[in-house]
Amino acid sequence: MTILSAAPIWGNIGKFFLVFLGWSAYVLAFGFVMFAVTRLYESLRNEQLIRNSMVFGLIVLCLLVLLESRLIMGPLTAGALADILAMPFQGWPPAVGHVLVIGLILVVTIFTFRITFAHVLMVYHFIERIIGDVPRDAEEDEEEPGVAPSRFLGQRPQFSRYSAASRAALDDFEDIDAGDEQLELPSTPSRRQLPSRSGKPAAAAARVARQPEPLVDEEIYYDDGFNSYDDYSDKTIAIEPEEYAYDEEESYYFDDEDPLNDINLHKQQISMVPRGVHDPQPLDITDHTGATRGARQQPLSFDDPTVIDDDIVLKSSPGNEPLLLDSNPRAAASKPGRQIRQATPDVPNSPVQVQRQATAAVSKKVADAVANANTPHIKSSWQLPKLDVLQAPDSIKQQIFSEDTAALAKLIQDTLRSFRVEAEVREEDISIGPTIIRFGIRPTGRPQMVVDEKSGKMVPVRDASGQIVYETRTRVSRIMALQNDLALVMEAKTIRMEAPVPGRPYVGVEIPNKNSRLVMLREVLESKEFQAAKVKSKLSIGLGKDVAGLVRVGDLAKMPHLLIAGATGAGKSVMINAIIASILMQSTPDDVRLLMVDPKMVELNMYNGIPHLLSPVVVEVEKVVSLLKNAIAEMERRYRLFSQLGVRNLEGYRKLRSQKLTQGDTTLNNLPAIVIIIDELADLMMAAPEEVEGMICRLAQLARATGIHLVVATQRPSVDVITGLIKANIPTRISFMVSSAVDSRTIIDMGGAERLLGRGDMLYLPADAGRPERIQGAFLSDDEAQRLAEFWRQQIVQHALALGADPRAVQEQPRSSPAGSCASSTAMNLN
Ligand SMILES: Nc1ncnc2c1ncn2[C@@H]1O[C@H](COP(=O)(O)OP(=O)(O)OP(=O)(O)O)[C@@H](O)[C@H]1O
């Protein structure tokens, strides 16, 4: 303006501005210059520092101040514009005009600078601090900034709404924030106490207090693991004061709805604990007698006929089996070995009646079969297959942290920050699995800042362990709410989020791996994890590889039953084949026996004729009920045997048997574990729902101790197939991809399976785990399964010869046979 007024050409223009705007012409000119400089800076840094609303507010504020000066001092310096503005006030009492204009100034200031009550309190405390003389502690002078323990450590209980003291703490929350000592917070450096470069506490306090509550948006640079300046901009967080004011309030006062809020979690947990004193339940003598009937107290009814059902024949033979089931009586009738067939009246549906019926049917013949079964001193002539039977995986590409992955990690971080969610994705939190990549999002928050003595910059406070101390933390639920936004920016077909990943301090975001590859069963079985597992249990199964590419194995003996569900084509049959192959690769028929039910008729047919089968693969739904009844009868027979011997389970029985063997006592026979595999439960449940449900539950409840295990698969995860009873009794579950979250909840009691990718991508929920684990299932081709089955079928002849069977009769037996004739080969290995 001075130049304008002085220059001859522009003099008139300058005069006009001065006449029209008065003194405010200087202020406006200064404002325009500042505006231009700031805009230039913004374009250079590609950041926004000033808001349009703020510019507008400042102009209005300037005009109001001009008006007020006109009202106070008259038309001397205020200019023509002020005269125009003051016209409405002519004739009013001067006091009214002043009050009105000053009031307007206050209102516009509040809106322009977005001033909140928190700011007012902060200014109040700041002034109070300056007025009050705060001596610095000598000890604190020596203390390095940031190495003291976090003042937020152990703070939570102060805010618990259940303690009386906490109410006061909540009311005086701002006092705590300002470092007020009256609440007895841990003695850690508060802002006013932190040492400054100059060593003057008051000056340092003034500087620190000025910085965190800026009048415009500002950026706080803090060192959170990035070493170079190039990483600097990625680590920049734009902070809006009002955003934080809101968050603070919300996180402390309005989080009742949040299921992840630790107070709500705590409430949930304590609600599960039964309260009060309960009277002991009186013993029900009838129940007790029923439960113990058939055990030690009672003589066993071994004189009854052998037969249980007219479809399935219980067969004893001088081979190595205590019990053999054959679902094809005609084929079985033509085989050597004594078979007794007797029709029984209709078996009622109730499991209790089934039990009674079956108990009566276990006869002296069975006892004979046990006595004649494989004597332990005979060394097994079975050979286990070599791993060459299975296909080797393609040369595995080393999955490394690529530029693509780094770019995705940055994209996630930037997206979260654009939504004002402070979080970071570290390189070490990225897991690259065979089919998916998991990014770990660590919720961070607003760090507590101090002035660094050396550089004079604001740096975050660190606690004794070097961790950044946060003033406010990001809530996990805020990250979870951005699931769809993340899926959008990552252009992923489907993403799945897990919060938090069990045992890790981050939220997992799983996206499909573009370089996905098959996980072959052979690489799983070759792994040291499986080798270690199979030493412990003959029922170890290779499941696949997890999101970090680590091999995952399971133990069917511990599960003790497994439910597999998923949409059609999701990979259930391949999983069942992998389970069977895992067993066939490590266990001989002396260790494990199989019973298979395959209503689809094509999935398990290839295993017909292998010596592990107790019965040919059952494809007719009507025969399944008979098969399950026989399994229950076998279970009860084993229970009685255990009861007589005083052992609790199959493991105890095996220990006792090996003890007796060392003493030369060969009276105890080998009892193999039995795995019952049902490929489609829905078909059975449609045919005889109550009967099947009752028998599956009975087996599931009691069969574990006797070494009988169930593997049940279904593609219909509805409540009429996977009933509450079945779910309650089969605790270990695998869910492949399903079509809806409801289906997912039916299987694993929580959503997530609807976001799987199919083709072997599964969620595995072990019995003892609260959350499922994502695994890429091991793949076994039909050719491999065929080769494995053929390997075992070929051994039947050698084994029969080794047991002293007639070579001519053995040669005449077909080696591989379809369902109808497989009983011959199964029977053969017993002779
Ligand atoms: N672990 C796996 N790895 C790679 N691909 C797999 C895997 N499991 C299954 N697939 C692919 O998915 C296809 C379908 O698998 P599968 O036959 O096991 O499905 P399903 O769930 O049994 O279907 P349905 O219920 O209709 O029988 C397979 O042919 C195979 O190509």
Ligand as a Chemical Component Dictionary entry (heavy atoms), coordinates in Angstrom:
data_LIG
# 
_chem_comp.id                   LIG 
_chem_comp.type                 NON-POLYMER 
_chem_comp.pdbx_formal_charge   0 
_chem_comp.three_letter_code    LIG 
# 
loop_
_chem_comp_atom.comp_id 
_chem_comp_atom.atom_id 
_chem_comp_atom.alt_atom_id 
_chem_comp_atom.type_symbol 
_chem_comp_atom.charge 
_chem_comp_atom.model_Cartn_x 
_chem_comp_atom.model_Cartn_y 
_chem_comp_atom.model_Cartn_z 
_chem_comp_atom.pdbx_ordinal 
LIG N1  N1  N 0 -6.220  -78.127 -2.148 1  
LIG C1  C1  C 0 -6.484  -77.805 -3.402 2  
LIG N2  N2  N 0 -5.574  -77.173 -4.145 3  
LIG C2  C2  C 0 -5.848  -76.836 -5.420 4  
LIG N3  N3  N 0 -7.001  -77.072 -6.029 5  
LIG C3  C3  C 0 -7.951  -77.708 -5.361 6  
LIG C4  C4  C 0 -7.749  -78.105 -4.003 7  
LIG N4  N4  N 0 -8.863  -78.692 -3.574 8  
LIG C5  C5  C 0 -9.729  -78.674 -4.598 9  
LIG N5  N5  N 0 -9.184  -78.080 -5.674 10 
LIG C6  C6  C 0 -9.810  -77.876 -6.977 11 
LIG O1  O1  O 0 -11.198 -77.774 -6.795 12 
LIG C7  C7  C 0 -11.871 -78.773 -7.545 13 
LIG C8  C8  C 0 -13.066 -79.285 -6.784 14 
LIG O2  O2  O 0 -12.616 -79.928 -5.614 15 
LIG P1  P1  P 0 -13.498 -81.052 -4.909 16 
LIG O3  O3  O 0 -13.942 -82.065 -5.876 17 
LIG O4  O4  O 0 -12.731 -81.523 -3.737 18 
LIG O5  O5  O 0 -14.718 -80.189 -4.462 19 
LIG P2  P2  P 0 -15.918 -80.646 -3.515 20 
LIG O6  O6  O 0 -16.015 -79.615 -2.483 21 
LIG O7  O7  O 0 -15.720 -82.039 -3.081 22 
LIG O8  O8  O 0 -17.128 -80.545 -4.484 23 
LIG P3  P3  P 0 -18.419 -81.464 -4.452 24 
LIG O9  O9  O 0 -19.061 -81.240 -3.155 25 
LIG O10 O10 O 0 -19.210 -80.983 -5.617 26 
LIG O11 O11 O 0 -17.906 -82.859 -4.635 27 
LIG C9  C9  C 0 -10.818 -79.842 -7.798 28 
LIG O12 O12 O 0 -11.036 -80.515 -8.991 29 
LIG C10 C10 C 0 -9.535  -79.077 -7.863 30 
LIG O13 O13 O 0 -9.301  -78.616 -9.169 31 
# 
loop_
_chem_comp_bond.comp_id 
_chem_comp_bond.atom_id_1 
_chem_comp_bond.atom_id_2 
_chem_comp_bond.value_order 
_chem_comp_bond.pdbx_ordinal 
LIG N1  C1  SING 1  
LIG C1  N2  SING 2  
LIG C1  C4  DOUB 3  
LIG N2  C2  DOUB 4  
LIG C2  N3  SING 5  
LIG N3  C3  DOUB 6  
LIG C3  C4  SING 7  
LIG C3  N5  SING 8  
LIG C4  N4  SING 9  
LIG N4  C5  DOUB 10 
LIG C5  N5  SING 11 
LIG N5  C6  SING 12 
LIG C6  O1  SING 13 
LIG C6  C10 SING 14 
LIG O1  C7  SING 15 
LIG C7  C8  SING 16 
LIG C7  C9  SING 17 
LIG C8  O2  SING 18 
LIG O2  P1  SING 19 
LIG P1  O3  DOUB 20 
LIG P1  O4  SING 21 
LIG P1  O5  SING 22 
LIG O5  P2  SING 23 
LIG P2  O6  DOUB 24 
LIG P2  O7  SING 25 
LIG P2  O8  SING 26 
LIG O8  P3  SING 27 
LIG P3  O9  DOUB 28 
LIG P3  O10 SING 29 
LIG P3  O11 SING 30 
LIG C9  O12 SING 31 
LIG C9  C10 SING 32 
LIG C10 O13 SING 33 
# 
